[in-house]
Amino acid sequence: MTPQISVIIPTHDRRALVEAAILSVLDQGLADIEIIVVDDGSTDGTSDYLRARGLPITLITQANAGVAAARNAGLRAARGAYVTFLDSDDLSAPGGLAAFKKALPLDRPTDVLVGRCATFSPTDPAQLSRSNMYNFAPIATGEIVDASVLFSGFTSACLCLYSKAAAERVGGFPSLTMGEDYVFNARLALAGARFVAIDAVVVHVRLHAAPRLSTARGAAAVDGYARLLPLAAELLDACPAVLEGEALCRCRRAAGRWLFGIARSCYRLRARDLGDRYLALAQAQAGRGARAGSPLARAVFSVLPPRYYEDLTAPLRWMLGLR
């Protein structure tokens, strides 16, 4: 049977967790689903363990190249007309794939379906909390996204069911260590992809201290932000070609907030020159309104530039255990 949906699970050194992710898909009992696990250079015996378990999956192994490369490897191997991505430390929600299948229209193509997530603690997996963790912008059921809100960070790739053809048209995920799903979704929106929200939890996100697969820290984070900057500028340059009037204004305001947040992260990492570049790009998009989301923060930053604010508050954040 040719699968309708391919579930792609990238993993790296998650031998203790990846099997649970796989079983969460298998337990939904759907016949026309394939599971592709991409072992991104694990050193903990993940691939050997999965082969020994004999699970009905397609296993791809590759040298460690990051989450974007792992997702793209799975995308190339996928046989389904639609693909979805599941992090190996998370679980596919019971009934989530069935909700995706039910929402697929019979009379017109859908490029992307967007679900919701719930979070759980490893110490109490049965206790679920409906979460906005990956839904960075409010999402209403029905058609939700056009290019005018592509910079609101409206969702994560892990909550989406993509048309494989649409994903391939934009070249898959960019080679980034962070922000790869953000750029991927933005490129889809700019290309005219139709995003539709469904009111169903499709992923259970595990809350734990270990870094997520696509998370970079320290010098790796600085490098990730540096590589993201030209792509962000490229996307912003493309917006006027597809947007105008109030739609373009909304996009620029959202872009300003997003870029400002990255600037703050760069200052916290002591990457001041890079932070200045992101801040300049943010202010060019949305002016003073880009400096922060809340009135209090806007007032603070109108007097105190973000880089100095970060320097002054660093000792307090350290004492409070904040990042």
HELIX and SHEET records of a PDB file:
HELIX    1   1 ARG A   15  LEU A   26  1                                  12    
HELIX    2   2 THR A   46  ARG A   53  1                                   8    
HELIX    3   3 VAL A   67  ALA A   77  1                                  11    
HELIX    4   4 GLY A   96  ALA A  103  1                                   8    
HELIX    5   5 ALA A  147  SER A  152  5                                   6    
HELIX    6   6 ALA A  157  LEU A  159  5                                   3    
HELIX    7   7 LYS A  164  ARG A  169  1                                   6    
HELIX    8   8 GLU A  180  LEU A  190  1                                  11    
HELIX    9   9 GLY A  218  VAL A  242  1                                  25    
HELIX   10  10 GLY A  245  ARG A  268  1                                  24    
HELIX   11  11 ARG A  272  ALA A  286  1                                  15    
HELIX   12  12 GLY A  287  ARG A  291  5                                   5    
HELIX   13  13 PRO A  295  VAL A  303  1                                   9    
HELIX   14  14 PRO A  306  MET A  319  1                                  14    
SHEET    1   A 7 THR A  58  GLN A  62  0                                        
SHEET    2   A 7 ILE A  33  ASP A  40  1                                        
SHEET    3   A 7 ILE A   5  THR A  11  1                                        
SHEET    4   A 7 TYR A  82  PHE A  85  1                                        
SHEET    5   A 7 CYS A 160  SER A 163 -1                                        
SHEET    6   A 7 VAL A 112  SER A 121 -1                                        
SHEET    7   A 7 ASP A 124  SER A 131 -1                                        
SHEET    1   B 8 THR A  58  GLN A  62  0                                        
SHEET    2   B 8 ILE A  33  ASP A  40  1                                        
SHEET    3   B 8 ILE A   5  THR A  11  1                                        
SHEET    4   B 8 TYR A  82  PHE A  85  1                                        
SHEET    5   B 8 CYS A 160  SER A 163 -1                                        
SHEET    6   B 8 VAL A 112  SER A 121 -1                                        
SHEET    7   B 8 PHE A 195  ARG A 206  1                                        
SHEET    8   B 8 LEU A  91  SER A  92 -1                                        
SHEET    1   C 8 THR A  58  GLN A  62  0                                        
SHEET    2   C 8 ILE A  33  ASP A  40  1                                        
SHEET    3   C 8 ILE A   5  THR A  11  1                                        
SHEET    4   C 8 TYR A  82  PHE A  85  1                                        
SHEET    5   C 8 CYS A 160  SER A 163 -1                                        
SHEET    6   C 8 VAL A 112  SER A 121 -1                                        
SHEET    7   C 8 PHE A 195  ARG A 206  1                                        
SHEET    8   C 8 GLY A 142  VAL A 145 -1                                        
END                                                                             
